[in-house]
């Protein structure tokens, strides 16, 4: 109850004309940097940062977080329309979002994405409102073995997703592990797989790889298949947005499950990227009809978007409370906190009540503002697909290339993005799944560090992975998910089944 | 107060005039790039961004200053970038002692001599920290516990074969103990892991553990410096930085371990460009925002340039090299 009172106080702080205007400005700027080539959220926030030094910390953080929300929504937009994920966490949105857009259902896909993202974010904020102090304390119980267990769980829930041969999946995962191993290794402090090439020292950026694999790879395929998007036939009208909105409650199971996954991954803290992949994997596994995933299923958009934003917003408080930024954007904002004279850490909640609760209140308001604003832009963005491919194709290429350049400001990455584009194309042609490779690139490095740190802590004894209730539970869940397909197969064999035909389909 | 400010402004003005007369030789003629050899939000990043903010706020340069992060490979990315920019005085590299220690432990296309030293603007202290609920009230009791169980005590730190790791190895040698070092990605992570009780100690810098200290999550035992730290605001229960004993007082004979905040130029730049930046950084130091930064991060406000800086680098490198060689980490 004390929290509710604090929140009301926070609304009092955040709900001024000045702050609401700042939110709208921030969200619009965010959508802009999220969608436009060559900016991206971290850079946008960095550019805006000096402007905020003259503001009071609450206005400053409201402006910056609103921009962050806007950029996240913008990132989903490019994932769906052009198959270019703006942020790592919107990779899973491309799996079904882009096929939907190609089928002329861009309006629906965008509307589903924004609404479920807004829903996820609100659930996340409600959670931290109610449990803020507990959340921060709970996060402290996580050490390397627990982190490894969380990543293991994410891998386990995603395994067998591609539907293609298991060997191809394994090859794809292994390639992902190899790519993520390039560069400086945290645990040994030495360089790996750099072959004396200076540009490889910083490793292969996941974003560069993804832009190439998805964006350029898709472009190559589209060119081969005859230079057209089906989006031309799309009916674009604000009415369609409204109609889609009314169908959303139909997916309440997916929404709730994904929000729960998102909150769990945000707090534990596995992060939004792991959350969106896991949520997509589980949505597919528990779907009544499994066919159609990857070809434009509504759940395939709703699940990752809900989980992504639920994780993103529920992760903000442990992040502030522990002083560990979860993403590049968050790192820039945390640098800002220090310049405004606030020390991130557990005491922020006690010493800076106005700031913290003003921020939480602004997360409620900012997300509502963001959803309304982005929904208003859906017809506009969906209309982009009506532009002939001869025009939009080169634009996408520009977005890909400049996007890849801004990741590190290195021209070497331009070659990388082209190479990954070809890899993506070849993978698609030979029916190798790309998703496992992407997952391995996002989580492989972290999982490896966590595993080796655990091994150092225990002196090489693997029993550390079931040494306490928490880590044992997560590991058990992971193993259960891993063997689930086998189990269900065995159960079906044992039981004289009447729906054998349905399961083999 | 007003008088003091006016006086400071006047000194700054005089200093500025003095420079414009003496240093007509070199001045930036295009935007200046601050190359940060850490990721956004890290200690080096804050250092560079503070300097940039002060320069911009007080109009110390006619040209704009842009900050770029090149922190890949523990900073190697930024150093290699600085090396390839030889002869270009519009790129300024911000670092720590990793400029001369990193090439010892990792095979890089970069040698410390490839960059031109400009100055060190502050030194960051290292402390021995334990969890808030640790039974150890002083360094002595901690060391004795570590002695009783060789290899069992876990000390967390940021990165491997880097400053924290080298310090832990020096502690082992100085105190005659054997511990297990657990490398994490950053000092922030090491702080959280300590507060959660997953490691028995860490060797974080003051700013990295301040938040957790305030909240009672961690507690400092001693500081690895020849004398106690400057008295600032009290942090917890009326205790402040100056109340922390030096490790030597506390029985760990290790009194020189600091991390400088350093500034470099690419190789092959003319001497008057170096002088220009030394003077610029001196002006930055005189601004109140710099003092604020020093206080907030609990660093020591020291300035080394020219010969002094060379000597500092030499000594620091020799100490580091000794440990690195003894551990068999040397690659060149």
Interface residues (C-beta under 8 A of the other chain):
Chain A: X42 X46 X50 X53 X139 X140 X141 X142 X143 X144 X183 X184 X185 X186 X187 X188 X189 X190 X191 X196 X198 X201 X202 X203 X322 X323 X324 X325 X328 X331 X332 X334 X335 X338 X339 X341 X343 X344 X345 X346 X347 X348 X350 X408 X409 X449 X453 X456 X457 X459
Chain B: X39 X40 X41 X45 X46 X49 X50 X53 X56 X68 X70 X71 X72 X73 X74 X76 X77 X80 X105 X106 X107 X108 X109 X151 X154 X159 X160 X161 X162 X165 X180 X181 X182 X183 X184 X185 X186 X188 X189 X191 X192 X193 X195 X196 X198 X199 X210 X211 X212 X214 X215 X217 X296 X329
